Amino acid sequence: HYAGELASDNVSLSGVSSDALMYIYNYQRITDNYHMSNMWGWAYRSIINSNKILEKAQEGESKEMDQLIGENYFLRGWLEFVLVNVFGRPYNQSPETNLGIPLKLTADINDYPMRSTVKESYEQILKDLKKAETLLNSESNIYAGPSAAKALLSRVYLYMGNNKLAAEYATEVIESSGRTLLEGEAYATANVLVPEDNPEIIFAIRCTKDKDDYGWNSIGGFYANIDGVGWGELYASEPLRDAYAEYPEDLRSRYIVPQYLKDDETGEYRKEFIYIESSEEDGVPRKYYRWNEIIEENGNYRIKDAYLSKYEYKDTLTMKQDAGGYYVESRLKSGKDNPTPGTYEKHYVTIQNLMAKRNDYPKYYVYKCSKQENQPQLWSPTVLRLGEMYLNRAEAYAKEPALGDALADLNVIRTRAHIPALSAGDMKPGKTMLEYVLEERRKELAFEGHRRFDIFRNGLTMNRTYPGTHVSVTPTAAEPDAFTAFETSGNALFMLMPQDDLTGVTLEITYTAAPKDKSSEYTWNDTKVVNLTGSWGMGKNIRYTLTLTNNATPIKFTPNVGIWT
């Protein structure tokens, strides 16, 4: 979830946080981020635990034993898939040479496999999931079953660009899994259901009241403070809210809950104007929220307590209006950091209910990861569900292309959300079917851990030119545009492996060298071992200089770096 959502354009962080999630959100990739370290460590612990079972259990003894073995092949394949997408580049970028993950296939804790390529990682994922598919024989949505293996294979093939198989596996799940789409009010409040009561869930991580309610430190705790529980510092982003606002009746928009303020005496909602100011700093576009409380007066609005604002307003505190709507003419007040006020600028504003804020960021809470069984921050994360299968198939069809079939699947999701079905005649000139599908995928699967991967695996730009703490981070030479909008060719596509796995290793260099005339009697063969100390992270260069006499050439190096290549 951290890598898929916090590093996406679905969220807006409302200020500096002492939690390491801020480094994920701001793409300040570090090798000792404890969220990434915990994910890496627990994933490999779980893989080793699965390997222990796979080494000892015997296939064919009973259906129950085959089910157990299948579950562990599924878990290993799923975790490998998560790891390679977090710590490796997308499959659409040279998978034969880009590094993937170490494929840990034994229970021996002293067995340290080298990093495989992305292609090799995916080959093992497919092998594990196909093996699971043959062994799993019992359906459940909180344990792996046959439908879970097929659903994950659909996603894996989609990520690989194998649209035919992605669609085929999605079809198997849609037609044969026995799952059905939630409808109406149940769909709009699905977060309160336990997985067993949700007929759409294919596989979820079941969290229980007694053992798994992490309160403030839960995922939902970052998105909302509910009944006094949760930090409530990470909000739905402006572009995501705009996507839902296209159709106000969209049931999915109900997971975003604006925190409006009422008058203590009258109980009526207070009012404000708000707008987004655009600027450019260090050559990078920035956006900030600007707002002020207003009060109704003589059929108009008057700016309240303007003396408290950082801004001063031209001529009058009464809101101005023209054919374009309400507007203010404002400039930054003079002060220590602004000795000379600039010119007044005209800004059209939105009049709305006054919202609670943190550091001037309106609190658009997200409830999708909260309120299971009406517990403030209890949540059972969804891994696979039927809605995704329709979207997987729609995307695969859009890329084939089979546009009529893509449109049919797209409309299943749209009409379920209570927004109008789309016809070919409704499509905007220049907007492709794939764009419509990915737009719907964003709205349907928001806050379920997909968004960042969906952007990068499709070679799209991550555009974060909207208000949030990321706009206040100074770009670096290594990541000149990572905090606003960036393409899929840079290092932002993958997280760094944990520090503990990158220190204290040795560089072993085996080399051969021959003089220019390549006389065999003057050929050297030797091995040098260099101890690496300090912090070694992906993307850092190691220089080792070998000096030979007689101007020997060519020199061939074969390096082997401890655990990792």
Secondary structure, DSSP 4 states (H G I P E B T S, - for coil): -IIIIITSSSEEE-S--SSTHHHHHTT---TT-HHHHHHHHHHHHHHHHHHHHHHH--TTS-HHHHHHHHHHHHHHHHHHHHHHHHHS--TTS-TTTSEEEE---SS-TT--PPEEEHHHHHHHHHHHHHHHHHH-----SSS--HHHHHHHHHHHHHHHT-HHHHHHHHHHHHHHS------HHHHHTGGGS-GGG-TTEEEE----TTT---GGGSHHHHH--BTTBS---EEE-HHHHHHHHTSTT-GGGGGEEE-B-B-TTT-PBPEEEEEEEEEEETTEEEEEEEEEEEEEETTEEEE-SGGGSSEEESS-SBPEEETTEEEEEEEEPPBTTBSS----EEEE-EEEE-B-EETTEE-EEE-TTS-GGG-TT----EEEEHHHHHHHHHHHHHHTT-HHHHHHHHHHHHHHTTSPPP-GGGSPTT--HHHHHHHHHHHHHTTTT-HHHHHHHTT--EE--SSSGGGGSPP-SSSTTTTSEE-TTSGGGSPPPPGGGSSS-EEEEEEEE--TT--GGG-EEEEEEEE--S---TT---------STT---EEEEEEESS--
